Amino acid sequence: MIQLDDLLRQARRLRFADAAMEEQFHEERQREGLTRVRVMHGLAVVFVAVIGLKMALSFPRDLRWMLAEQLHYRFFVVVPAWLLVLGSTIVPGHVRRAEWLYAGAALVAVWGLIVMDWFWVLAAGARANPPISLLTLDFIEVLVLATFTLPLRVRWQAALSLGSAAGALAFLGGALPPNLTGEFSAIATNLGFAAVATLALAAWRERSERTIFVQREHGRGLNAALEKSNAALARLNAEKSEFMAVAAHDLRAPLGVVRGTLELLRGEKISDPARRAEALARAHGETGRMLTLVNNYLGDYAAESGTLPVRLARLDLGAQAATAAARHAGAAERKAQTLAVEAPTGRVWVTADETLLAQVSDNFLSNALKFSAPGTAVRVELHVAEAGGVARLAVIDEGPGIAPEEQGRLFEKFGRTSVRPTAGEPSLGLGLAVAKRLAAAMGGSVGCESPANDRGAGALFWVELPLTP
């Protein structure tokens, strides 16, 4: 609301502080007035030409001496000015030069009409009945038409009004015959009043148009914000539907396994101790899988809703990497994979949340082991970029790699790729999106690197965190 009020104040001052908005207002005003300008100038050309022809046919014999001058100014001054504007409206780039063309043509028309009216005054003066009102009537007519039909800003309207009045008075001051010099002050008053009045009308008109423009732009902004909100709501609704479908699908299988195992144990259908231990281990693994899924969903919700608790502290990134590798040593051993940590000598201190960092590194390590074939190696490397003030923890695998066209959606919700786990492990498509949010909550970032043209060269996932002394 404050911004709208400020724009309305600028509209009343007839100038927007933002140059782009000022230019947009000018261009829209010119485009909206283009049809009106064409119609007005076309009618003006016809009107001036018809009146001129009528004069040529019906001019009194005793006044034929000024007919040539009348027609000269009509057909070689006023009509060409209107035709120039009319023709320019179809030339590309007309909007950029429209105002000075409009104002210039109107100025030429005013001066041409003043000269033509002067001949009438001169002729009538010989009859001792000078129609002085002609000198102000045509002047006012052109200025009023320009004010309400031409899209002129106030500064151009001011140039037109003042230039018209000054030029007309300069001409009449030296051209009025001795018997009419007493009328000059009345003419000057009339022309000056007309110039000021039309300028005031132009200012009122432009202020109104600017106010309407601001309100329209504000309405457009509200509509755009509403459309954006609707799109976000639609996206969230789609995510919710996808979440429900994925959650139901991914939880159904492990729940079925756990329920079946418990039924077997409950009915004492498994009597062999080794088979009972195997069944319990399988049920335990499935519950761990469900817990991971639920934690990912809750972590994503907390990060997205802003309720995620973040407790930043000074941590040794090397120690955190070693601890994460130890947590996944068993999974690596089951697939005959090697898991090693390569870190620089000395400690690497970063600012991070220990719990969130563990969740990010666990996600990277579990993916690396999951998507790499048995017998391959997974490395955890630490790098320090002193110039950038960050430290990087990278997890490098020897899996199939990720196609370039698929890397862009890796960190999106449910952004699965064509790569599949090598031992039938579950892939939820949510862990990397959660990792991205968690890293951002700690002031860090995540990313992926995989050779574009070398499938099978593996992938590198990294998280960068701010260094701390």
C-alpha positions in Angstrom: 0.0 0.0 0.0 2.9 2.3 0.8 4.3 1.8 -2.7 0.9 2.5 -4.3 0.5 5.7 -2.3 4.0 6.8 -3.4 3.2 6.2 -7.0 -0.1 8.1 -6.7 1.9 11.1 -5.3 4.3 10.8 -8.3 1.3 10.8 -10.6 0.0 14.0 -9.1 3.5 15.5 -9.6 3.3 14.5 -13.3 6.5 12.5 -13.2 7.4 8.9 -12.2 10.7 8.4 -10.4 11.3 5.2 -12.2 12.5 6.0 -15.7 11.2 2.6 -17.0 7.7 3.3 -15.7 7.7 6.8 -17.1 8.6 5.4 -20.5 6.0 2.7 -20.2 3.3 5.3 -19.4 4.4 7.5 -22.4 4.3 4.5 -24.8 1.0 3.2 -23.6 -0.5 6.7 -23.8 0.7 7.2 -27.3 -0.5 3.8 -28.5 -3.9 4.3 -26.9 -4.3 7.7 -28.5 -3.0 6.7 -32.0 -6.4 6.0 -33.5 -7.8 9.2 -32.1 -4.9 11.2 -33.5 -5.4 9.6 -37.0 -9.1 10.3 -37.0 -8.7 13.9 -35.8 -5.9 14.8 -38.3 -7.8 13.1 -41.1 -10.9 15.1 -40.4 -8.8 18.3 -40.0 -7.3 17.8 -43.5 -10.7 17.3 -45.0 -12.2 20.3 -43.1 -9.5 22.7 -44.0 -9.5 21.6 -47.7 -13.3 21.8 -48.0 -13.4 25.2 -46.4 -10.7 26.4 -48.7 -12.5 25.1 -51.8 -15.7 26.7 -50.7 -13.9 30.0 -50.2 -12.5 29.8 -53.7 -15.9 29.4 -55.1 -17.8 31.9 -53.1 -15.4 34.6 -52.2 -16.8 38.2 -52.7 -15.3 40.0 -55.7 -14.2 43.0 -53.7 -12.1 40.7 -51.4 -10.5 38.5 -54.1 -7.3 40.3 -53.3 -6.8 38.2 -50.2 -8.1 34.9 -51.5 -4.7 33.8 -52.7 -3.1 34.4 -49.3 -5.9 32.6 -47.6 -5.5 29.5 -49.8 -1.7 29.7 -49.7 -1.6 29.4 -45.9 -4.4 26.8 -45.9 -3.0 24.4 -48.5 0.7 25.0 -48.1 0.9 25.4 -44.3 -2.0 23.9 -42.3 -2.8 20.9 -44.5 0.8 19.8 -44.9 1.3 20.0 -41.2 -1.7 17.7 -40.5 -0.6 15.4 -43.4 2.9 15.1 -41.9 1.5 13.9 -38.6 -1.0 11.6 -40.3 1.7 10.0 -42.4 4.2 9.7 -39.6 1.7 7.5 -37.6 2.3 4.6 -39.9 6.1 4.9 -39.9 7.9 2.5 -37.5 9.2 4.3 -34.3 6.4 6.9 -34.4 5.9 6.7 -30.6 9.4 8.1 -30.0 8.9 11.2 -32.1 5.1 11.6 -31.7 5.0 14.4 -29.1 7.2 16.9 -30.9 5.4 16.1 -34.2 2.0 16.7 -32.6 3.1 19.9 -30.8 4.9 21.2 -33.9 1.9 20.5 -36.2 -0.5 22.2 -33.8 1.8 25.2 -33.5 2.0 25.5 -37.3 -1.8 25.3 -37.5 -2.3 28.0 -34.9 0.1 30.4 -36.6 -1.4 29.6 -40.0 -4.9 30.3 -38.7 -3.8 33.5 -37.1 -2.3 34.7 -40.4 -5.5 33.7 -42.3 -7.7 35.4 -39.6 -5.5 38.5 -39.9 -6.6 38.9 -43.5 -10.2 38.8 -42.4 -9.4 41.5 -39.8 -7.7 43.6 -42.3 -10.5 43.3 -44.8 -13.2 44.0 -42.1 -11.1 46.9 -40.8 -11.5 48.6 -44.1 -15.3 48.4 -43.4 -14.8 49.7 -39.9 -16.2 46.5 -38.3 -13.1 44.4 -37.4 -14.0 40.8 -36.3 -11.3 40.7 -33.6 -12.9 37.6 -32.0 -11.6 35.6 -35.0 -8.1 36.0 -33.8 -8.9 34.3 -30.5 -11.6 31.9 -31.6 -9.4 29.8 -33.9 -6.5 30.0 -31.5 -8.6 28.6 -28.7 -10.2 25.9 -31.0 -6.8 24.5 -32.0 -5.4 24.5 -28.4 -8.5 22.9 -27.0 -8.5 20.2 -29.7 -4.8 19.6 -29.1 -5.4 19.4 -25.3 -8.1 16.7 -25.5 -7.2 14.8 -28.6 -3.4 14.7 -28.7 -1.6 12.6 -26.1 0.8 15.4 -25.1 2.5 15.6 -21.8 2.3 18.8 -19.9 5.8 20.0 -20.9 4.9 19.7 -24.6 1.5 21.2 -24.0 3.3 24.1 -22.3 5.6 24.6 -25.3 2.6 24.5 -27.6 0.5 26.9 -25.6 3.2 29.4 -24.8 4.7 29.1 -28.3 1.3 29.7 -29.9 0.5 32.7 -27.8 4.0 34.3 -28.2 4.2 33.7 -31.9 0.6 35.0 -32.5 1.2 38.2 -30.4 4.6 38.8 -32.0 3.0 38.7 -35.4 -0.1 40.8 -34.5 2.0 43.4 -32.6 3.7 44.4 -35.8 0.9 43.7 -38.2 -2.2 45.4 -36.7 -3.1 48.6 -38.6 -3.2 51.9 -36.6 -7.0 51.8 -36.2 -6.8 48.4 -34.5 -3.8 48.9 -32.2 -6.1 49.6 -29.3 -7.4 46.1 -29.5 -4.0 44.5 -29.0 -4.3 44.4 -25.2 -7.7 42.7 -25.4 -6.2 40.2 -27.9 -3.2 39.6 -25.7 -5.4 39.0 -22.6 -7.6 36.5 -24.5 -4.7 34.6 -26.0 -2.8 34.5 -22.6 -5.9 33.3 -20.8 -6.5 30.6 -23.4 -2.9 29.4 -23.2 -3.0 29.2 -19.4 -6.4 27.6 -19.3 -5.5 24.9 -21.8 -2.3 24.2 -20.0 -4.3 23.8 -16.7 -6.6 21.4 -18.6 -3.7 19.4 -19.9 -2.2 19.1 -16.4 -5.5 17.9 -15.1 -5.9 15.4 -17.9 -2.4 14.0 -17.5 -2.7 13.7 -13.8 -5.9 11.7 -14.3 -4.3 9.5 -16.9 -1.3 8.9 -14.7 -3.5 8.0 -11.8 -5.5 5.5 -13.9 -2.2 4.1 -15.2 -0.9 3.6 -11.6 -4.1 1.9 -10.6 -4.1 -0.3 -13.6 -0.5 -1.3 -13.1 -1.2 -2.0 -9.4 -4.1 -4.2 -10.5 -1.9 -6.0 -13.0 0.7 -6.5 -10.2 -2.0 -7.9 -7.9 -3.3 -10.2 -10.7 0.3 -11.4 -11.4 0.8 -12.1 -7.7 -2.5 -13.9 -7.5 -1.6 -16.0 -10.5 1.7 -16.8 -9.0 0.1 -17.7 -5.7 -2.5 -19.9 -7.6 0.4 -21.6 -9.5 2.2 -22.2 -6.2 -1.0 -23.6 -4.7 -1.5 -25.8 -7.7 2.1 -27.0 -7.5 1.8 -27.7 -3.8 -1.5 -29.6 -4.3 0.2 -31.6 -7.0 3.2 -32.3 -4.7 0.7 -33.3 -1.9 -1.0 -35.7 -4.3 2.3 -37.1 -5.4 3.5 -37.3 -1.8 0.4 -39.3 -0.8 0.9 -41.6 -3.8 4.6 -42.1 -3.2 4.2 -42.5 0.5 1.4 -45.0 0.1 3.4 -47.0 -2.4 6.7 -46.9 -0.5 5.3 -47.6 2.9 3.0 -50.4 1.7 5.8 -52.8 0.8 7.8 -52.6 4.0 4.6 -52.6 6.1 3.6 -55.8 4.3 6.9 -57.4 5.0 6.9 -56.4 8.7 3.3 -57.5 9.1 3.9 -60.9 7.4 7.1 -61.5 9.5 5.2 -60.7 12.7 2.4 -63.0 11.8 4.9 -65.8 11.2 6.6 -65.1 14.5 3.3 -64.7 16.3 2.0 -68.1 15.1 5.3 -69.7 15.8 5.5 -70.9 12.2 9.3 -70.3 12.2 10.9 -72.5 14.8 14.5 -72.6 13.5 16.5 -70.0 15.5 18.5 -69.0 12.5 15.4 -68.4 10.4 13.8 -66.4 13.2 16.9 -64.2 13.5 16.8 -63.7 9.7 13.1 -62.8 9.8 13.7 -60.3 12.7 16.6 -58.8 10.8 14.5 -58.4 7.7 11.7 -56.7 9.8 14.2 -54.5 11.4 15.6 -53.4 8.0 12.1 -52.7 6.7 11.3 -50.5 9.7 14.5 -48.7 9.2 13.5 -48.1 5.6 10.1 -46.7 6.7 11.8 -44.5 9.3 14.1 -43.1 6.7 11.2 -42.3 4.5 9.2 -40.6 7.3 12.3 -38.6 8.3 12.8 -37.4 4.8 9.2 -36.3 4.5 9.3 -34.5 7.9 12.6 -32.9 7.2 11.4 -31.6 3.8 8.2 -30.2 5.5 10.2 -28.6 8.3 12.7 -27.0 5.9 9.9 -25.7 3.6 7.7 -24.4 6.3 10.5 -22.6 8.2 10.0 -24.7 11.3 13.3 -26.6 11.0 15.5 -26.1 14.1 19.0 -25.1 13.1 21.7 -25.0 15.7 24.9 -23.8 14.1 28.2 -24.6 15.7 31.9 -24.9 15.0 32.4 -28.4 13.7 35.4 -30.4 12.5 34.4 -31.4 8.9 37.0 -34.2 8.8 35.6 -35.8 12.0 32.1 -35.5 10.7 33.1 -37.2 7.4 34.8 -40.0 9.2 31.8 -40.6 11.5 29.5 -40.6 8.5 31.7 -43.2 6.7 31.7 -45.3 9.8 27.9 -45.3 9.9 27.8 -46.7 6.3 30.6 -49.2 6.7 28.2 -52.1 7.2 26.2 -51.2 4.1 29.4 -51.0 2.0 30.6 -54.4 3.4 27.4 -56.1 2.5 27.9 -55.1 -1.2 31.7 -55.8 -1.0 32.4 -52.1 -1.6 35.2 -50.1 -0.2 34.6 -46.8 1.6 37.5 -44.4 2.3 37.9 -40.9 3.6 40.5 -38.6 2.1 41.1 -35.3 4.1 43.8 -32.7 4.2 46.2 -32.7 7.2 44.9 -30.7 10.1 41.3 -29.9 11.1 38.8 -28.2 8.8 36.5 -26.1 10.8 33.1 -25.1 9.4 29.9 -23.6 10.7 27.1 -26.1 10.5 24.4 -28.0 12.4 25.7 -31.4 13.3 22.4 -33.2 12.9 21.6 -31.6 9.6 25.1 -32.2 8.2 24.8 -35.8 9.2 21.5 -36.1 7.3 23.1 -34.5 4.2 26.2 -36.7 4.2 24.2 -39.8 5.0 22.0 -39.1 2.0 25.0 -38.7 -0.3 26.7 -41.8 1.0 23.6 -44.0 0.9 23.0 -43.0 -2.7 26.6 -43.6 -3.7 26.5 -47.1 -2.2 23.1 -47.8 -3.6 23.7 -46.8 -7.2 27.2 -48.3 -7.4 27.8 -51.9 -8.4 29.2 -54.5 -5.9 33.0 -54.4 -5.6 33.3 -50.7 -6.5 34.8 -48.0 -4.4 33.2 -44.9 -2.8 35.4 -42.0 -1.5 34.7 -39.1 0.8 37.0 -36.2 0.0 37.4 -32.9 1.8 38.6 -29.7 0.0 39.2 -26.2 1.3 38.8 -23.1 -0.8 40.3 -20.3 1.3 39.6 -17.7 -1.3 35.9 -18.5 -1.3 35.7 -19.0 2.4 34.1 -22.5 2.1 35.0 -26.1 2.7 33.6 -28.9 0.5 32.7 -32.4 1.5 32.4 -34.5 -1.6 31.1 -38.1 -2.1 32.5 -39.8 -5.2 31.2 -43.1 -6.5 32.0 -45.4 -9.5 28.4 -45.8 -10.6 26.9 -45.3 -14.0 26.9 -41.5 -13.7 24.0 -39.1 -14.4 23.0 -37.9 -17.9 23.3 -34.0 -18.3 19.6 -33.7 -19.1 18.8 -35.4 -15.8 21.1 -33.5 -13.6 18.9 -30.4 -13.5 16.1 -32.2 -11.7 18.3 -34.1 -9.2 17.5 -31.8 -6.3 13.8 -31.4 -7.0 11.1 -33.3 -5.1 10.6 -36.8 -6.4 13.2 -36.0 -9.1 14.1 -39.6 -10.0 16.5 -40.3 -12.9 16.9 -43.2 -15.2 19.6 -44.7 -13.0 18.4 -47.5 -10.7 19.9 -49.0 -7.6 22.2 -52.0 -8.3 20.8 -54.4 -5.6 17.1 -53.6 -5.6 17.4 -50.9 -2.9 14.5 -48.5 -2.6 14.8 -45.0 -4.2 12.3 -42.4 -2.9 13.3 -39.4 -5.0 13.1 -37.1 -2.0 16.5 -37.3 -0.2 18.4 -34.9 -2.5 15.7 -32.3 -2.3 15.8 -32.5 1.5 19.6 -32.3 1.4 19.4 -29.1 -0.6 17.0 -27.5 1.8 19.1 -28.6 4.8 22.3 -27.2 3.3 20.6 -23.9 2.6 19.4 -23.7 6.1 23.0 -23.9 7.3 24.1 -21.3 4.9 25.6 -23.8 2.5 24.9 -25.3 -0.9 24.9 -28.6 -2.7 25.6 -29.7 -6.2 26.5 -32.6 -8.5 29.1 -33.3 -11.1 29.1 -36.1 -13.6 31.0 -36.4 -16.9 28.7 -35.4 -19.7 30.0 -37.9 -22.3 31.4 -40.7 -20.2 28.7 -42.9 -18.8 30.1 -45.2 -16.2 32.5 -42.6 -14.9 30.5 -42.2 -11.7 29.2 -39.1 -10.0 30.3 -36.6 -7.4 27.9 -35.0 -5.0 29.1 -32.2 -2.8 28.0 -29.9 0.0 29.8 -26.6 0.7 29.8 -24.9 4.1 31.2 -21.7 5.4 34.7 -21.9 6.9 35.2 -20.7 10.4 38.5 -19.9 12.2 
